[in-house]
Amino acid sequence: FKGEEGSRFMVHFAGQVQEMEVNLPGQHNVLNALSAIGIARSLGVDWSQIRKGLAAVKLSAMRLQVENTVQGAQIINDTYNANPASMAAAVKVLANSKGARKIAVLGDMYELGIYEIEGHKSIGKLVYDEKIDLLVAVGKLGRLIGLGALEAGMPEEAVVFHGENAEALAFLKGQIRTGDTILVKGSRGMRMETIVEGLMR
C-alpha cells in the first residue's frame, strides 16, 4: 500500500528479500527508511528489530500530520517549513492520497536565493503534472507557484491566488467539502498552520 497512512515495500539486501512497512506517507520516507535499514543491517540488527523500529517512527508536529475536519475533509498539515524538495514530496503525498478532490494550499518558500523563481515555478508545474484539482497559491512568492502551474497548462479556474493566510482561509471555508484532501505547506515564516487551525474549527 501507499498513501497518507504509509507504505509497504520489498527490501532486497545481501541476497535476502523482506517485506517492510513504514507508517509515514511519501516515497521520500521510503527512501529514508531504506537508508536506515541499510545501516541497521550493516550493524547486525535483525529484521524483526528493524520492523519494530520502523513501526515506532513518528513525524514531529506539522510534518505531514494528517487531521480530519468536522466537515469530513482531510488535511495534510505540513506547515513546519518548506523548500522545493520537501514541497515536491508533499505534493506527491497529496497526489497519492485517497481524496475525492485534491487541494494544494502552498505558500512562500524563503531563502532560495537565485533559485527563487525557478524553485517556486517548478512546484507549480509539479502540481499540474500530479493532476491536483485545485491550487491555492498564498503570498508573494506563492504567486510564482500559481504562475508555474498556469504556464504548465493548469486551467485558470483551478488556480486561486491569495496574498495572505486569512484570505486563503476564508476562501477555503467556502470551498471544502466531505471527501476532500487538502495539503497546507509553506515556509515557517508564513505561519500557514493558522490556515489549518481555522479549517479545524
SERO-4910 file (N, C-alpha, C, O; in steps of 0.05 Angstrom, whole numbers):
BEGIN
 pado doro    nc1    nc2    nc3   cac1   cac2   cac3    cc1    cc2    cc3    oc1    oc2    oc3
  Phe    A     17    -24      0      0      0      0     17     25      0     41     24      8
  Lys    A      6     47     -9     19     72     -5     -2     94     -4    -24     91    -16
  Gly    A      3    114     10    -16    136     14    -10    151     39     13    150     48
  Glu    A    -30    165     49    -25    182     73    -20    165     98     -9    175    117
  Glu    A    -28    139     97    -23    122    121      5    111    122     15    105    144
  Gly    A     19    110    100     46     99     99     50     82     75     35     84     55
  Ser    A     71     66     75     78     50     52     88     22     60    101     19     81
  Arg    A     82      2     43     93    -25     46    111    -29     22    104    -22      0
  Phe    A    135    -41     26    154    -44      5    172    -68     10    174    -78     32
  Met    A    184    -78    -12    202   -100    -10    231    -91     -9    239    -73    -24
  Val    A    247   -103      8    275    -96     11    292   -119      2    288   -142     11
  His    A    310   -114    -17    329   -134    -26    356   -127    -14    367   -106    -21
  Phe    A    367   -144      3    392   -138     16    408   -163     20    400   -182     33
  Ala    A    432   -163      8    451   -186     11    438   -213      5    442   -232     20
  Gly    A    423   -214    -16    410   -239    -24    385   -246     -9    372   -266    -15
  Gln    A    376   -229      9    351   -233     24    330   -213     14    336   -191      5
  Val    A    305   -222     16    282   -205      8    263   -204     32    254   -225     42
  Gln    A    257   -180     41    240   -176     64    218   -155     57    224   -135     45
  Glu    A    194   -161     66    172   -141     64    173   -123     88    173   -133    111
  Met    A    172    -97     84    174    -78    106    151    -57    103    140    -53     82
  Glu    A    146    -44    125    126    -22    126    137      2    141    152     -1    160
  Val    A    131     25    131    137     50    146    111     66    148     97     70    128
  Asn    A    104     74    172     79     87    177     80    117    173     68    133    187
  Leu    A     95    125    152     98    153    144     91    156    115     99    138     99
  Pro    A     77    177    107     70    180     79     93    189     62    111    203     71
  Gly    A     92    182     36    111    193     17    134    174      9    146    161     26
  Gln    A    140    175    -16    163    159    -27    189    167    -13    207    151     -9
  His    A    192    193     -7    216    203      5    221    189     32    244    185     41
  Asn    A    199    183     47    202    169     72    209    140     69    222    128     86
  Val    A    202    128     46    211    101     40    241    101     35    256     84     44
  Leu    A    250    121     21    279    124     16    295    128     42    316    117     46
  Asn    A    283    144     60    296    148     86    297    122    101    317    115    114
  Ala    A    274    106    100    273     81    114    294     61    102    307     47    117
  Leu    A    297     61     76    317     44     63    345     50     73    362     32     77
  Ser    A    351     76     75    378     84     86    382     73    114    403     62    121
  Ala    A    361     76    131    363     67    159    365     37    160    380     26    176
  Ile    A    351     23    142    352     -7    141    380    -16    133    391    -34    145
  Gly    A    392     -3    113    419    -10    104    439     -7    127    456    -24    130
  Ile    A    437     15    142    456     20    164    451     -1    186    470    -13    197
  Ala    A    426     -6    192    419    -25    213    429    -53    207    441    -67    223
  Arg    A    425    -62    182    434    -89    174    465    -90    174    476   -111    182
  Ser    A    478    -69    166    507    -68    167    518    -71    195    540    -80    200
  Leu    A    502    -62    215    509    -63    243    500    -89    256    504    -94    280
  Gly    A    487   -107    240    479   -133    250    451   -134    263    445   -153    276
  Val    A    435   -113    260    408   -112    272    391   -131    256    391   -130    231
  Asp    A    375   -148    270    359   -168    255    333   -155    244    326   -133    253
  Trp    A    321   -169    225    298   -158    211    274   -152    230    261   -131    226
  Ser    A    269   -168    250    247   -163    268    250   -137    284    231   -123    288
  Gln    A    275   -132    292    281   -107    306    278    -83    288    269    -61    296
  Ile    A    286    -86    263    283    -64    243    253    -58    240    245    -35    239
  Arg    A    236    -79    237    207    -75    234    196    -60    258    180    -42    255
  Lys    A    204    -68    282    195    -54    306    203    -25    306    188     -7    314
  Gly    A    228    -20    298    238      7    297    222     25    277    215     47    283
  Leu    A    217     14    254    202     29    234    173     34    243    162     55    238
  Ala    A    162     15    257    134     18    268    133     40    288    111     52    292
  Ala    A    155     46    302    155     66    323    161     94    314    159    113    329
  Val    A    168     96    288    176    123    278    152    141    276    131    133    265
  Lys    A    154    165    285    133    185    283    145    211    274    168    218    281
  Leu    A    130    226    258    139    253    249    133    273    272    114    269    287
  Ser    A    149    293    273    144    315    292    119    331    283    111    328    260
  Ala    A    108    347    300     84    363    294     88    380    269    110    390    264
  Met    A     67    382    254     66    399    230     84    388    207     92    403    190
  Arg    A     90    363    208    105    350    186     87    327    176     86    305    188
  Leu    A     74    331    154     56    312    141     37    300    162     31    276    162
  Gln    A     27    317    180      8    309    201    -20    308    189    -30    329    180
  Val    A    -33    285    190    -60    282    178    -81    287    199    -81    275    220
  Glu    A    -99    306    193   -121    313    211   -147    313    196   -148    317    171
  Asn    A   -169    308    210   -196    307    197   -213    330    207   -214    336    231
  Thr    A   -226    344    189   -243    366    196   -271    356    203   -278    333    197
  Val    A   -287    373    216   -314    365    224   -331    361    199   -351    347    200
  Gln    A   -324    374    177   -339    371    152   -333    345    137   -345    339    117
  Gly    A   -313    330    147   -306    304    134   -284    307    113   -280    288     97
  Ala    A   -270    329    113   -247    332     96   -222    324    111   -222    324    136
  Gln    A   -201    318     97   -176    310    109   -155    331    103   -152    340     80
  Ile    A   -140    339    124   -119    359    120    -91    346    124    -87    332    144
  Ile    A    -73    351    105    -45    343    109    -31    368    118    -25    385    101
  Asn    A    -25    370    143    -12    393    155     18    389    153     30    374    169
  Asp    A     31    403    134     60    402    131     71    430    132     87    438    115
  Thr    A     63    445    153     69    473    154     94    479    170    100    503    175
  Tyr    A    109    459    178    133    463    194    154    481    180    165    499    191
  Asn    A    158    474    154    177    490    138    174    481    109    159    463    103
  Ala    A    189    494     91    187    486     63    212    494     47    224    514     52
  Asn    A    219    476     29    238    481      8    229    466    -16    210    450    -14
  Pro    A    240    470    -40    229    456    -64    228    426    -61    208    414    -70
  Ala    A    248    413    -49    248    384    -47    226    374    -28    211    356    -35
  Ser    A    223    387     -5    202    378     14    174    385      3    155    370      8
  Met    A    172    407    -11    145    414    -22    138    395    -44    115    387    -46
  Ala    A    157    387    -61    152    368    -82    143    341    -70    124    328    -79
  Ala    A    157    333    -49    150    307    -35    122    309    -24    106    289    -26
  Ala    A    114    331    -12     88    335      0     66    335    -22     45    323    -18
  Val    A     71    347    -45     52    347    -67     48    319    -77     25    312    -84
  Lys    A     69    303    -77     66    275    -86     50    259    -66     35    241    -73
  Val    A     53    265    -40     36    251    -20      7    258    -25    -10    241    -24
  Leu    A      1    284    -30    -26    292    -36    -36    277    -61    -59    267    -61
  Ala    A    -20    276    -81    -28    263   -106    -35    233   -102    -53    222   -115
  Asn    A    -21    220    -83    -26    192    -77    -47    187    -56    -53    165    -48
  Ser    A    -59    209    -46    -80    206    -25   -106    196    -38   -109    195    -62
  Lys    A   -125    188    -20   -150    177    -30   -171    199    -33   -195    192    -37
  Gly    A   -164    224    -31   -183    246    -32   -199    246    -58   -188    241    -79
  Ala    A   -225    251    -55   -242    253    -79   -234    277    -95   -234    277   -120
  Arg    A   -226    299    -81   -215    323    -94   -190    330    -78   -190    331    -54
  Lys    A   -169    336    -93   -143    342    -80   -137    372    -83   -136    382   -106
  Ile    A   -132    385    -60   -128    413    -60   -100    419    -48    -94    409    -26
  Ala    A    -84    434    -62    -58    442    -51    -58    472    -44    -64    489    -60
  Val    A    -53    477    -18    -51    505     -8    -22    510     -3    -11    501     18
  Leu    A     -9    524    -20     21    527    -20     29    556    -18     19    573    -32
  Gly    A     48    561      0     57    588      5     87    592     -1    100    574    -12
  Asp    A     97    615      6    124    623      1    144    603     12    141    592     33
  Met    A    166    599     -4    189    585      6    212    606      7    219    618    -13
  Tyr    A    223    610     31    242    631     35    271    621     31    276    597     30
  Glu    A    289    640     27    318    635     27    327    616      4    345    600      8
  Leu    A    315    620    -19    323    604    -43    343    618    -60    354    607    -79
  Gly    A    348    644    -54    369    659    -69    362    660    -98    340    666   -106
  Ile    A    383    653   -115    379    655   -144    359    634   -155    351    636   -178
  Tyr    A    352    615   -139    333    594   -147    304    601   -140    286    585   -143
  Glu    A    300    626   -130    273    633   -120    251    630   -141    231    617   -136
  Ile    A    255    641   -165    234    640   -185    232    611   -195    210    600   -196
  Glu    A    254    599   -203    254    572   -214    243    552   -193    227    534   -200
  Gly    A    251    555   -168    242    536   -147    212    537   -143    199    516   -140
  His    A    200    561   -143    171    563   -139    156    554   -164    137    538   -162
  Lys    A    165    563   -188    151    555   -212    152    525   -217    133    513   -228
  Ser    A    174    512   -210    176    483   -214    155    468   -197    145    447   -205
  Ile    A    149    479   -174    128    466   -157    101    469   -170     85    451   -170
  Gly    A     96    492   -182     71    496   -197     68    476   -220     46    465   -224
  Lys    A     90    472   -234     89    452   -256     83    424   -245     68    409   -257
  Leu    A     95    418   -222     91    391   -210     62    388   -201     50    367   -205
  Val    A     50    409   -190     21    409   -183      4    401   -207    -14    385   -205
  Tyr    A     11    413   -230     -4    407   -255      2    378   -263    -17    363   -269
  Asp    A     27    370   -263     35    343   -272     22    322   -255     15    300   -265
  Glu    A     19    327   -228      8    307   -210    -23    308   -209    -35    294   -193
  Lys    A    -35    325   -227    -64    325   -230    -79    334   -205   -100    323   -198
  Ile    A    -67    353   -190    -81    364   -167   -105    380   -177   -103    395   -197
  Asp    A   -127    378   -163   -152    390   -173   -153    421   -170   -163    435   -187
  Leu    A   -143    430   -147   -144    459   -142   -118    468   -128   -109    455   -109
  Leu    A   -107    489   -137    -83    501   -125    -90    528   -113   -100    546   -127
  Val    A    -85    532    -87    -89    557    -74    -61    568    -68    -47    557    -50
  Ala    A    -52    588    -83    -25    599    -81    -26    623    -62    -41    642    -66
  Val    A    -11    621    -40    -12    642    -19     14    657    -17     36    645    -16
  Gly    A     12    684    -16     36    700    -12     48    710    -38     41    701    -60
  Lys    A     68    728    -35     81    740    -58     97    719    -74     95    718    -99
  Leu    A    112    702    -60    127    681    -74    109    658    -82    113    645   -102
  Gly    A     89    653    -65     70    632    -71     56    637    -98     49    619   -112
  Arg    A     53    663   -105     42    670   -130     57    658   -153     46    650   -174
  Leu    A     84    655   -150    100    643   -171     93    614   -175     95    603   -197
  Ile    A     85    600   -153     76    572   -155     52    571   -174     50    554   -192
  Gly    A     32    589   -168      9    590   -185     15    596   -214      3    584   -232
  Leu    A     33    615   -219     41    622   -246     54    598   -260     49    593   -284
  Gly    A     70    583   -245     83    559   -256     63    538   -264     66    525   -285
  Ala    A     42    535   -248     20    516   -255      5    525   -280     -1    509   -298
  Leu    A     -1    551   -282    -15    561   -305      2    558   -330     -8    550   -352
  Glu    A     28    564   -328     46    562   -351     48    533   -360     52    527   -384
  Ala    A     45    514   -341     47    485   -348     22    475   -362     22    454   -375
  Gly    A      0    490   -359    -25    482   -372    -49    478   -353    -70    469   -362
  Met    A    -46    484   -327    -68    481   -309    -90    502   -315    -83    525   -321
  Pro    A   -115    494   -316   -137    513   -323   -138    536   -303   -133    533   -279
  Glu    A   -145    560   -313   -146    584   -296   -165    580   -272   -159    591   -251
  Glu    A   -187    566   -276   -206    563   -254   -196    544   -232   -208    543   -211
  Ala    A   -174    530   -238   -162    512   -218   -140    524   -202   -127    511   -185
  Val    A   -134    550   -207   -112    564   -193   -123    589   -181   -134    606   -195
  Val    A   -120    592   -154   -131    615   -140   -107    628   -125    -91    615   -113
  Phe    A   -106    654   -126    -85    670   -113    -96    685    -89   -117    698    -91
  His    A    -81    684    -67    -87    700    -43    -62    711    -32    -41    698    -30
  Gly    A    -63    736    -23    -40    750    -13    -32    742     15     -9    744     23
  Glu    A    -51    733     31    -46    726     59    -63    702     68    -82    695     55
  Asn    A    -55    691     91    -68    667    102    -98    671    107   -114    654    100
  Ala    A   -105    694    118   -134    699    125   -151    698    101   -173    687    102
  Glu    A   -142    709     79   -157    708     54   -160    680     44   -182    671     36
  Ala    A   -138    665     44   -139    637     35   -158    621     53   -173    604     42
  Leu    A   -157    625     79   -175    610     97   -204    616     91   -220    598     90
  Ala    A   -211    641     88   -239    649     82   -248    635     56   -270    625     54
  Phe    A   -231    635     36   -237    622     10   -242    592     14   -262    581      5
  Leu    A   -223    579     29   -225    550     33   -250    542     48   -262    522     43
  Lys    A   -257    558     68   -281    552     84   -306    550     67   -324    535     73
  Gly    A   -306    566     46   -329    565     27   -326    544      6   -345    539     -9
  Gln    A   -304    530      4   -298    511    -17   -298    482     -9   -308    465    -23
  Ile    A   -286    476     15   -281    448     21   -307    433     27   -326    444     37
  Arg    A   -306    408     20   -329    390     25   -320    362     33   -296    356     31
  Thr    A   -338    346     41   -332    319     50   -317    304     28   -325    305      5
  Gly    A   -296    291     36   -280    274     18   -256    289      6   -239    276     -6
  Asp    A   -254    315     10   -231    330      0   -206    323     17   -208    317     41
  Thr    A   -183    323      4   -158    322     18   -143    348     12   -139    355    -12
  Ile    A   -134    362     33   -122    388     30    -94    388     41    -90    383     65
  Leu    A    -74    394     25    -46    397     34    -42    426     40    -48    444     23
  Val    A    -30    433     63    -23    460     70      7    460     76     16    446     94
  Lys    A     22    477     61     51    477     64     63    504     56     54    516     36
  Gly    A     82    513     71     97    537     65    120    540     85    122    524    104
  Ser    A    137    560     81    159    564     99    149    573    127    127    583    130
  Arg    A    166    568    147    158    573    175    148    602    179    129    606    194
  Gly    A    162    621    166    154    649    169    126    655    158    115    676    165
  Met    A    115    638    142     88    642    131     66    636    152     44    645    150
  Arg    A     73    620    173     55    612    194     29    600    182      7    608    190
  Met    A     32    582    163      8    571    150     -8    552    167    -29    543    159
  Glu    A      3    546    190    -13    529    209    -38    544    218    -57    532    227
  Thr    A    -39    571    214    -63    586    221    -86    578    202   -109    579    210
  Ile    A    -79    571    177   -100    561    158   -111    535    168   -135    530    168
  Val    A    -92    517    176   -101    491    186   -119    494    211   -140    482    213
  Glu    A   -110    511    230   -126    515    254   -153    526    247   -173    518    259
  Gly    A   -155    545    228   -181    556    220   -199    535    208   -223    536    212
  Leu    A   -188    517    192   -204    496    179   -213    475    199   -233    461    194
  Met    A   -199    472    221   -207    452    241   -230    462    259   -241    446    274
  Arg    A   -236    487    258   -258    498    276   -285    493    263   -305    500    275
***
